[in-house]
Amino acid sequence: MVAASELAREMEEWLTPLQVTPLQSALARRLMKALLSAATEASESVAADVVAESSDVLSVVRLLEQPGILADLSAIDPLAPARLRGVAARHVLLARAGGTLSSEEAAETLGLSRQAVDKRRRAGKLLALSFGKRGYRYPVFQFVDGDVLPGLDRVLAELADQDGWSRLAFFVNRRSDLRDKSPVSLLKRRVVDRVIRAARSAGEHGAA
């Protein structure tokens, strides 16, 4: 068994060499305290499941989803369970999309200026996700060999009434009307018309 004091000391050692502001340091210490408390309450089976998650973000979400912790969170914020599910779902979508690129990275990938990339985004020819003050991020799946995925703009046009996350979910999730394949996998094979029909159906359903 590892003493909680020893774990806390190790976390302090991890934090010390980082270049952080006093407020960031206070935030990190508060988060470490909360996560350490949650981790020490986890059973061995829960701990194994949390450690087995594919990313640190999902590990934190799964840890906070323990019944006791979730009950405490719900008492403070009734929407907490839904927020956690939303975080996990978005993280999975981003992983399936291959991550994201900044506007500058997208411009470099396409050999364009950042202004040209922004223009394509506003015209609905590139899929972008808003991250608030961090600006827009562009899912990687839509870039292939220095260009955009075949048929991307036509599919996006069918999904124009949906938000960015809903459109991302359409592209990266498998669909029964595409024989359990994802639109991305078909577009990479230049099977565009079938994906457009599926997008039209999804767009009509979303607008209903």
N, C-alpha and C positions, 0 to 999 in steps of 0.2 A: 504494500500500500504506500502511496505517496501522500505526504502531509499537505494539507491545503496551504499552509504557510510556505512550503517549498515551491508549490506551483505559483503562488502569488509572487514570490521572489524571482522566479524564472521569467514571469511575464514582465516584471519591472526591468529586468536585464535586457529583454527584447526591445522595450520601449526607449531605454536610455540613449542608445546611439542614433535614434531617428531624429531628423531635423523637423521638429514640430513646434508650433506656437504654444504658449501656456494654455490657451483654451482647448487646442487639439489634445494636449497632454491630459488635461482634466477630463475631456470626453473619453479618451482611450482608457483611462484608469477606471472611470465609471462603467464603461462597457465590459472591461476585463473583470471587474468585481461581479457584475450581473451574470456574465457567462460562466465564471468560475462557480458561482452559487448554483446555477442551473446544471452545470456539468456534474457537480458532486452529488446532486440529487438523482441523477439518471441511473437507472438499473443497468446491469451489465448488457442485457439484450438491447436496450435503447441505445447505450453507448456504442455498441457494435454497429447498429444501423446508422447512427449519425456519422461515425467515422467512415463508413463505407460509401457515403454520398460522393457524388462526382465533383463537387466543388465546395469551397469554404462557405459560400453563401447558402447553399442548400443545407449544409451541415448545421448552420446557425438556425435556419428555419425549422428543420426537423427537431432540433433541440428545444426550441421554443414551443413546439407543438405537443410536448408532453402534457398529459391531461391536467396535472396539478398546476403547471406553469401557465397553460392556456386558460385555465379557470381564473387564475389571478389576473391575467391580462384582460380577459373578458369583463371582469368586474370593474376594471379601470376604463376600458374602452371596448364596448360591445362589438365594434367593427374589427377588433384585432384579429380574430380567426380569419375573416375574409381578407384582411390586408396580407396576412402571412401566405394564404393560398395564392393571392395575386402575385406576390413577390416570387414564389416558387414557380408559378406558371410562366411568368415573364422570363425568368432565368432559363428555364428549359427551352423556351422559344429562341432565345438568343444563342444558346448552345447549338440548337439545330440549324440556326442560320449561319453558323461559323463565326459568330462574333460580329462586331461592328467596326466601321471605319469613321474617323472624323471627316469633316468636310474637306480638310486639306489632304488627308490620305485618299479620299475618294477622287479628288481632283488629280492627284498624282497617278493613281491607278488608271484613270481614263485619259490622261494626257491633256487635261483641260485646266482652266483657271477655276479658282474657288467660286468666282461669280457665275461661271457657266454651270457649275454643279448646282448652285443655289437656284439658278434659272430653271434647270431641269426638274428640280424638286418641286418648285412652285407650279410648274406646268404638269405635274403628275407623271413625269417620265422616269423618276427614281423614287424608290421607297425610302423614306427617312422617318426616324423616331425622335420625338422631342424629349430631351432630357433636362428640361428647364434651363438653369443657368449654364449648364454644360453644352448647350446648343443641340444641334441635330447630329444624330449618328446614323450611318448607312449600313444596313445588314450586308454582310459579305457575300451571301449567296448570289446576289444579283450581278456580281462582277465576274466575268469569265474572259480570260486571255486579253485583258486590256480593254474590254468592251462590256456592254451589258448583256444580260441573259436574253436569248432570242424570244421575242414576243412580250417582253416585260411591260413595255408601255401600253400595249393593247390589253393585257390582263389588268393592269392598274386602272385603266379607264373604266373597266367593268366594276371595279371596287371603289370607285371615287367617293361614294357616300359613307364608307367605313373609315374608322380611325386607323392610325398606323399599326397599332398592335393587332387589331383584327385582321388587317391585310397581311401582316407577317404570319399570323396563325394560318391563314389560308394557304400561303405559299409553302410552309415547312411541315405542316401536318398531313398525315395520310388521309385520303378521302375515299369513302365507299363508292362515290360516283366516278372515281378514277381507278377502280379496281384495287383499292387499298394502296395506291401509290401517292406520293406527294406531288403537287404541281411543279415544284422545283426539279424533281427527278425527271419529269416528262419534258419540261422546257429544255433541260440540258440535252435531251435527245431530239429536240426540235419538234416535239409533238405539241404544237401550239393551239390548234383549233379546239381540241378536246379540253384543254385547260381553260380556254376562253369561255367555252360553254359552261364549265363548272363554275367559273368566276361570275358569269352572268346569273347563274342560279343562286350563288351565294350572295351576290349583290342584291338581288330581288328579295331574298329571304331576310337579309339584314335591314332592308328598307321597309319591310312590312310592319 
